Amino acid sequence: MSGSGVAAYARYSSDDQRATSIDDQLRRCHQVAQRHGLTIDERLVFADEAVTGKAEGRSRRSGYQRLLDAIEAGEVTCVVTDEISRLTRHMREGALLIDLVEQRGLRVYTADGIDTTRDDWKMLVMLKLMTAVHEVDSTSARTTRGMLGALHRGFMIAQPPYGYRLVRDRHARRGSPEGARWVVDEEQAAVVRRVYRARHAGMSLAQIAAMLMREGVAPPLGRDGRPSYWRPGRIASMLGNPIYRGVFVWNGSPYTRSRARKRNRQVVTQEFPRPELRLVSDELWYACCPGGDDGAGSRQRAPRGGGRHLFAGLVTCGDCASLLSVSGGPAAFGLHCPSCETAVRVGAREGWIGYSSVQAARLALGWGLEQLFGAQVIAEFRQRLAQRYEDGPRREERELRSRVQRLEATLQRLKQLALNPAVGAELFQDELAQTASQLRVARTRLEALTRGEGRLTEQQLRAQLELDPLPLLHRMLDGGVEVYAARATLRRLLERFALVARPASGVSVYRIAFRPGVCVAELAQCAVIDPTVHEYEVVVTCSKARPTRWSVSGRAVAAEAESPTEAAVMV
């Protein structure tokens, strides 16, 4: 028979096969064709190199796609290949091949014995496909065991991310490859640390990327190995990579989790400590990581956001907890809740708190800061720090163990509620995420403490005892600091800042809860030592007469206060 309509296909996939495997396969294809009295048309030779035969590799198999197109067009009536697994290692694709044989009269010959002109060809094809699929699964399992074994022995897998470079270890006596390690690339590591500091200071992902591009910082190469550029998505991936806090997470990538969701499978993650690869502290990593923790056990909104005004994205509604919007200007800016306003307009609710002003919020915040960092409260704060230092790590370890137990119990209860079909998981998504984040931080700190790391030092204690944050905070309110940086600091300081009532015209009531330990630790560039929360109710009144006179009064409602304190000031 002439070469008209007779095609050959070859493929190799893994690194342990060579490109010469294609030539070897095609040589056997010619031998098979000769045994059947056929001649392969050289124009119909198709091949794919270094690509899997599984279903996910089909889109990358250009040679296989061209072969199928030629079959559909009637140009190919016979296919010769080395093994059926070269055509496919997937049962569904194998069924398509069987359908082509039965519906279009396609003939298939392989070097391992398949001949579709024989009566038993279909059973033989299915047996060989099942063997090929099983071999893929077995190879995958062996590869997984090998990679986990390498991680347990202290080696690393895959290519290192930005900030590291790959070093291959060889056996001291045999000289054979023993494993791969990542080592810190100091030049790139400095960029990584700077990205985290910029994000923590409140810069957006786009601002960080633009800053690096302006300064000519070389970005990582793209997936195709070509020069790329800094993108917000690349910055987000960097901020979310736990290796920068010295932990490699097996099955922790978004791609792995996404693939598992598609297959309706549960991903089991494993953490492998790599302290020698740490570039940032746990507190900084969790504060910058999307959906992370601020280091004091409270889940935070994004460090940056809410527009150009300092109070945009800072104050929440006491009714629905939505962020208040800033409107008006330039002489006067107002605060209001668009969500509640819309609900009233469509008849979903009868009333809402109403409008306040940025100036009222500013005065309420300033009053709260004066109380928070006043002589009595700051003295109590410093006394707690000193007591914690005197108690040593045992007290902190006891507190952390107790916190871990409480969070584990809370997480278990939330999961049970989420699994209740009468309740629904969507009601508890935020609580589940927040509790899981807090539990992760508490466990990380407890592990570090038991290893003798992260303990309070005398230098850290002195730095926080001597710091007076009030002048800097007032500078932030007066516009002496970049808006994004001031807003980031205030968000970490504030546990809650809500407009809770408008009892009369010109009167606004705010609830403000502070975490001074977080703010002091950040300004002193130390770990958070004291997570105590102080809460105040502040009433701001604006006179109707001109010139405008403001009156501010309030009381402490924090749980730590033995009796409410009240103060008033005329501005």
C-alpha positions in Angstrom: 0.0 0.0 0.0 1.3 3.5 -0.8 2.0 6.2 1.8 -1.3 8.0 1.1 -3.3 8.4 4.4 -0.8 6.5 6.6 0.4 8.6 9.5 2.9 8.1 12.4 2.7 9.7 15.8 5.4 9.9 18.5 5.6 11.6 21.9 7.8 11.7 25.0 6.9 13.5 28.2 9.2 13.3 31.2 12.7 14.6 31.9 14.1 11.0 32.1 13.4 10.6 28.4 15.4 12.2 25.7 14.5 14.0 22.5 16.1 11.0 20.6 13.2 9.0 21.9 11.1 10.5 19.1 13.6 9.1 16.5 13.5 5.6 18.2 9.7 5.6 18.2 9.5 6.6 14.5 12.0 3.9 13.6 9.7 1.3 15.2 6.7 2.9 13.5 8.3 2.3 10.1 9.1 -1.3 11.0 5.4 -1.9 12.1 4.2 -0.3 8.8 6.4 -2.5 6.7 5.1 -5.7 8.5 1.6 -4.6 7.4 2.6 -3.7 3.9 2.3 0.0 4.5 4.4 3.0 3.8 4.2 6.1 6.1 3.7 9.4 4.3 6.5 11.6 5.5 4.1 14.6 5.3 1.9 12.9 7.9 4.5 12.4 10.7 3.3 14.1 13.9 5.2 14.4 17.2 5.0 16.2 20.6 8.0 16.7 22.8 8.2 17.0 26.6 4.4 17.0 27.1 2.2 14.6 29.1 -0.3 12.3 27.6 -2.9 12.9 30.3 -6.0 15.0 29.7 -4.6 18.2 31.0 -1.7 18.0 28.4 -3.9 17.8 25.3 -4.1 21.6 24.8 -0.3 21.6 24.6 0.0 18.7 22.2 0.0 20.5 18.9 1.2 17.5 17.0 -1.7 15.4 18.3 -4.2 18.1 17.5 -2.9 18.3 13.9 -3.3 14.5 13.7 -6.9 14.6 14.8 -7.6 17.4 12.4 -6.1 15.4 9.6 -8.3 12.4 10.6 -11.4 14.5 10.6 -10.5 16.0 7.2 -10.1 12.4 5.8 -6.4 12.9 5.0 -5.4 10.2 7.5 -7.0 6.7 7.4 -4.3 4.8 9.3 -2.2 5.7 12.3 1.0 3.9 13.3 2.5 4.5 16.8 4.9 2.8 19.2 2.4 2.2 22.0 -1.2 3.2 22.5 0.0 5.3 25.6 1.8 7.6 23.1 -1.6 8.6 21.7 -3.2 9.0 25.1 -3.0 8.1 28.8 -6.6 9.1 29.5 -9.7 6.8 29.4 -12.0 9.5 27.9 -9.5 10.2 25.1 -9.2 6.5 24.5 -12.9 6.3 24.1 -12.7 9.0 21.4 -10.0 6.9 19.6 -12.3 3.8 19.7 -15.1 5.9 18.3 -12.9 7.1 15.4 -12.0 3.5 14.6 -15.7 2.4 14.6 -17.3 5.4 13.0 -14.7 6.5 10.5 -13.0 3.2 9.8 -9.6 4.5 11.1 -7.0 1.8 11.5 -4.5 1.8 14.3 -1.3 -0.3 14.5 1.2 -0.2 17.4 4.5 -1.9 18.0 3.2 -3.5 21.1 0.6 -5.6 19.3 -2.6 -3.6 18.7 -4.2 -4.2 15.3 -7.7 -2.7 14.9 -8.5 -5.1 12.0 -8.5 -8.0 14.5 -11.6 -9.0 16.4 -10.2 -8.6 19.9 -8.6 -5.2 19.3 -11.0 -3.2 21.5 -10.4 -5.3 24.6 -6.7 -5.0 24.1 -6.8 -1.2 23.7 -8.8 -0.9 26.9 -6.5 -3.2 28.8 -3.4 -1.2 27.7 -5.1 2.1 28.4 -6.0 0.9 31.9 -2.4 -0.2 32.4 -1.2 3.2 31.2 -3.5 5.1 33.5 -2.4 2.9 36.4 1.2 3.6 35.5 0.6 7.3 35.6 -1.1 7.1 39.0 1.8 4.9 40.4 4.4 7.3 39.0 2.6 10.2 40.5 2.4 8.5 43.9 6.2 7.6 43.7 7.0 11.2 42.7 4.9 12.5 45.6 6.7 10.2 48.1 10.0 11.2 46.7 9.3 15.0 47.0 7.9 14.6 50.6 11.0 12.6 51.5 13.3 15.3 50.1 11.4 17.9 52.2 11.6 15.8 55.4 15.4 15.5 54.8 15.7 19.2 54.6 16.0 19.6 50.9 13.6 21.7 48.6 11.6 20.9 45.5 10.7 23.0 42.5 12.4 26.2 41.4 12.9 28.9 44.1 10.8 32.0 44.2 12.1 35.5 44.0 14.6 36.2 46.8 16.4 32.8 46.6 18.6 30.8 44.3 19.0 27.0 43.8 22.0 25.1 45.0 22.4 21.3 44.3 24.1 19.2 46.8 26.2 16.2 45.7 27.2 13.1 47.7 30.6 13.7 49.4 31.9 10.3 48.2 30.0 9.3 45.1 29.6 12.7 43.7 26.0 12.0 42.6 23.2 14.5 43.1 21.8 14.2 46.6 19.2 17.1 46.7 18.5 20.7 46.1 18.5 23.6 48.5 17.4 27.2 48.4 19.7 29.9 49.6 19.0 33.5 50.2 19.9 35.9 47.3 20.7 39.0 49.3 20.1 41.4 46.5 16.6 40.1 45.8 15.9 39.5 49.5 16.4 43.2 50.1 13.7 43.9 47.5 11.3 41.4 49.1 11.8 43.0 52.5 11.2 46.4 51.0 7.9 45.2 49.4 6.7 44.0 52.7 7.6 47.2 54.5 5.9 49.3 51.7 2.7 47.2 52.0 2.7 47.4 55.8 3.1 51.2 55.4 -0.1 51.2 53.4 1.0 51.3 49.8 -1.3 49.6 47.3 -0.1 46.7 45.2 -0.1 49.0 42.1 1.9 51.6 43.9 4.6 49.1 45.0 4.9 47.8 41.5 5.2 51.3 40.0 7.8 52.2 42.6 9.9 49.2 41.6 9.6 49.9 37.9 10.5 53.6 38.4 13.7 52.6 40.3 14.7 50.0 37.7 14.5 47.0 39.9 14.8 43.9 37.7 11.6 41.8 38.0 11.5 37.9 37.9 11.5 36.3 34.5 8.1 35.4 33.1 6.9 31.8 32.8 8.3 31.6 29.2 11.7 32.7 30.5 11.5 36.1 28.9 11.9 39.5 30.7 8.7 40.6 32.4 7.7 43.6 34.5 6.4 44.2 38.1 2.6 43.7 38.2 0.2 44.0 41.2 -0.6 40.3 40.9 3.1 39.4 41.2 3.3 41.6 44.3 0.2 39.9 45.8 1.8 36.4 45.2 5.0 37.5 46.9 3.1 38.8 49.9 1.1 35.6 50.3 4.1 33.2 50.0 4.8 31.7 53.5 8.4 30.8 52.5 9.3 34.5 53.3 8.5 33.8 57.0 10.6 30.6 56.9 7.9 28.0 56.2 7.5 25.9 53.1 3.8 24.7 52.7 3.3 21.5 50.8 0.0 21.7 48.8 -0.3 25.3 49.8 -0.3 27.0 46.3 -3.5 28.5 44.9 -3.1 26.3 41.8 -3.1 23.1 43.9 -6.2 24.3 45.9 -8.0 25.3 42.7 -7.3 21.9 41.1 -8.5 20.1 44.2 -11.8 22.1 44.2 -12.4 21.2 40.6 -11.9 17.5 41.5 -14.0 17.8 44.7 -11.1 16.6 46.7 -9.7 17.9 50.0 -6.2 19.2 50.1 -4.0 18.1 53.0 -1.2 20.7 53.6 2.0 20.1 55.5 4.4 22.8 56.8 8.1 22.4 56.7 10.0 24.9 58.8 13.0 26.5 57.0 14.2 29.2 59.4 17.4 29.8 57.4 15.1 31.1 54.6 13.2 33.6 56.7 13.2 37.1 55.3 10.4 38.8 57.4 8.9 38.4 60.8 5.7 36.5 61.4 4.0 39.7 62.5 5.0 41.5 59.4 4.0 38.6 57.1 0.6 38.1 58.6 -0.1 41.8 58.6 0.7 42.0 54.9 -0.6 38.7 53.7 -4.0 38.9 52.0 -6.6 37.7 54.5 -3.9 37.5 57.2 -3.7 38.6 60.8 -2.3 41.8 62.2 -0.1 40.0 64.7 -2.4 40.7 67.7 -5.0 38.1 66.9 -7.4 40.4 64.9 -8.1 40.0 61.2 -7.5 43.2 59.4 -8.8 44.8 56.2 -6.3 45.5 53.5 -3.5 47.8 54.7 -4.5 50.3 52.0 -7.7 51.3 50.4 -10.6 53.7 50.7 -9.5 56.6 48.5 -7.3 59.6 49.0 -8.9 60.9 52.2 -7.6 59.7 55.5 -11.0 58.8 56.9 -12.2 57.1 53.8 -12.4 53.4 54.6 -11.6 54.0 58.3 -15.0 54.5 60.0 -17.8 52.0 59.9 -21.5 52.1 60.4 -22.8 51.2 63.8 -25.9 49.6 62.2 -24.7 47.5 59.4 -20.8 47.6 59.9 -20.3 48.8 56.3 -17.5 51.4 55.7 -18.7 55.0 55.7 -18.1 57.0 52.5 -16.5 60.4 52.4 -18.3 63.1 50.4 -18.3 66.8 49.9 -15.4 69.1 50.2 -13.1 70.9 49.9 -14.2 73.1 52.8 -16.2 70.4 54.6 -16.3 66.6 54.2 -19.2 64.5 55.3 -19.5 60.8 56.4 -22.5 58.6 55.6 -23.4 55.0 55.0 -24.5 54.3 51.4 -25.7 50.8 52.3 -28.2 52.0 55.0 -29.2 54.9 52.8 -30.1 52.6 50.0 -32.0 50.2 52.3 -34.2 53.1 53.5 -34.8 54.4 50.0 -36.1 51.0 48.8 -38.1 50.4 51.9 -36.0 47.6 53.4 -35.7 49.5 56.7 -37.4 52.5 58.3 -34.5 54.6 59.3 -30.7 54.9 59.6 -28.1 56.8 61.7 -27.7 59.6 59.2 -24.8 61.9 58.3 -21.8 63.0 60.3 -18.8 65.0 59.4 -15.1 64.1 59.0 -14.3 66.9 61.4 -16.5 65.3 64.1 -14.7 61.9 63.4 -11.3 63.6 63.6 -12.1 65.3 67.0 -13.5 62.0 68.4 -10.4 60.1 67.3 -8.1 62.9 68.7 -10.0 62.8 72.1 -9.7 59.0 72.2 -5.9 59.2 71.5 -5.4 61.7 74.3 -7.2 59.4 76.7 -5.5 56.3 75.4 -2.0 57.7 75.8 -2.7 59.8 78.8 -0.7 59.4 82.0 -2.9 56.9 83.7 -3.5 54.5 80.8 0.1 54.6 79.5 1.3 53.9 83.1 -0.9 50.8 83.2 0.3 49.8 79.8 3.9 50.1 80.8 3.3 48.2 84.0 1.8 45.3 82.1 4.8 45.2 79.8 7.2 45.2 82.7 5.2 42.4 84.5 5.2 40.3 81.4 9.0 40.6 81.1 9.4 39.7 84.8 7.1 36.7 84.4 9.2 35.4 81.6 8.2 33.1 78.7 6.2 30.7 80.9 3.3 33.0 81.3 3.2 33.9 77.7 3.3 30.2 76.8 0.4 29.4 79.1 -1.6 32.2 77.6 -0.9 31.1 74.1 -1.8 27.5 74.9 -5.1 28.7 76.4 -5.8 30.9 73.4 -5.1 28.0 71.0 -7.5 25.8 72.8 -10.2 28.5 72.8 -9.7 29.1 69.1 -9.8 25.4 68.3 -13.1 25.0 70.1 -14.5 28.1 68.4 -13.4 26.9 65.0 -15.0 23.5 65.6 -18.3 25.0 66.7 -18.3 27.3 63.6 -17.6 24.3 61.3 -20.5 22.4 62.9 -22.8 25.3 62.3 -21.6 25.7 58.7 -22.4 22.0 58.0 -25.9 22.4 59.3 -28.1 22.6 56.1 -30.7 24.6 58.0 -28.2 27.4 58.7 -25.9 27.4 55.7 -22.1 27.9 55.4 -22.4 31.4 53.9 -23.4 33.0 57.2 -20.1 31.9 58.8 -17.6 32.4 56.1 -16.1 35.6 57.5 -16.0 34.1 61.1 -14.4 30.9 59.9 -11.7 32.8 58.0 -11.0 35.1 60.9 -10.9 32.3 63.5 -8.7 30.1 61.3 -6.3 33.1 60.7 -6.1 33.8 64.4 -5.5 30.1 65.2 -2.7 29.9 62.6 -1.0 32.9 64.2 -1.3 31.6 67.7 0.1 28.2 66.8 3.0 29.8 64.9 3.9 31.9 67.9 3.5 29.0 70.3 5.8 26.9 68.2 8.4 29.7 68.0 8.2 30.2 71.8 8.7 26.5 72.6 11.8 26.6 70.3 13.1 29.5 72.3 12.4 32.1 69.6 10.3 35.2 69.8 10.7 35.8 73.5 10.5 39.3 74.9 14.0 40.8 75.2 15.1 43.6 77.4 15.8 45.7 74.3 12.3 45.2 73.0 10.8 46.0 76.4 12.9 49.2 76.6 11.9 50.3 73.1 8.2 50.1 73.9 8.5 51.6 77.4 10.3 54.6 76.2 8.2 55.3 73.1 5.6 58.1 73.1 3.4 57.6 70.1 1.1 60.5 70.6 3.0 63.2 68.7 3.3 61.0 65.7 -0.3 60.1 65.8 -1.3 63.8 66.0 0.9 64.5 63.0 -1.0 61.8 61.1 -4.3 63.5 61.9 -2.9 66.9 60.9 -1.7 65.7 57.5 2.0 65.5 58.3 2.2 61.9 57.1 1.3 60.4 53.7 -2.4 59.4 53.7 -1.8 55.7 52.8 0.8 55.4 55.6 -1.3 57.2 58.2 -4.4 55.1 57.4 -2.4 51.8 57.6 -1.1 52.7 61.1 -4.6 53.8 62.3 -6.2 50.7 61.0 -3.8 48.6 63.0 -4.3 50.7 66.1 -8.1 50.7 65.8 -10.1 47.6 66.8 -13.3 49.5 66.0 -14.2 53.0 64.9 -18.0 53.2 64.4 -20.6 56.0 64.1 -23.3 54.5 66.4 -25.8 57.3 66.9 -27.1 60.7 65.9 -29.4 61.6 68.8 -29.9 65.2 67.7 -28.9 67.7 65.0 -25.2 68.4 65.2 -24.5 65.6 67.6 -22.6 62.4 66.7 -21.8 59.5 68.9 -18.8 57.3 68.1 -17.5 54.0 69.6 -13.7 53.7 69.3 -11.8 50.6 70.4 -8.0 50.9 70.4 -5.2 48.3 70.6 -2.3 50.5 71.8 0.1 47.5 72.1 -0.1 47.0 68.3 0.6 50.6 67.5 3.5 50.9 70.0 5.0 47.7 68.8 4.8 48.9 65.2 6.4 52.2 65.9 9.1 50.5 68.0 9.6 47.9 65.2 9.1 45.1 67.7 6.8 42.1 68.2 3.4 42.8 69.8 3.6 42.2 73.5 0.4 43.6 74.9 -2.9 42.9 73.1 -5.2 44.7 75.5 -8.1 46.6 74.0 -9.4 50.0 75.3 -12.8 51.2 74.2 -14.4 54.6 74.5 -17.8 56.2 73.7 -17.2 59.7 72.4 -19.9 62.4 71.8 -19.1 65.2 69.5 -21.4 68.3 69.3 -21.4 71.1 66.7 -23.0 74.4 67.5 -25.5 75.9 65.1 -24.2 79.4 65.6 -21.3 80.8 63.7 -18.4 80.7 64.2 -18.7 77.0 64.8 -17.9 75.7 68.2 -17.2 72.0 68.8 -17.6 70.2 72.1 -16.2 66.7 72.7 -16.9 64.5 75.7 -16.7 60.8 76.4 -16.3 57.9 78.7 -14.1 54.7 78.8 -16.1 51.5 78.4 -13.2 49.1 78.1 -13.5 45.9 80.1 -10.2 46.8 81.8 -11.5 50.0 83.4 -12.8 49.5 86.9 -15.0 52.6 86.7 -16.0 54.8 83.8 -14.0 58.0 83.4 -15.4 61.1 81.8 -13.7 64.1 80.3 -14.8 67.1 78.2 -12.9 69.5 76.2 -13.9 72.7 74.3 -12.3 73.1 70.9 
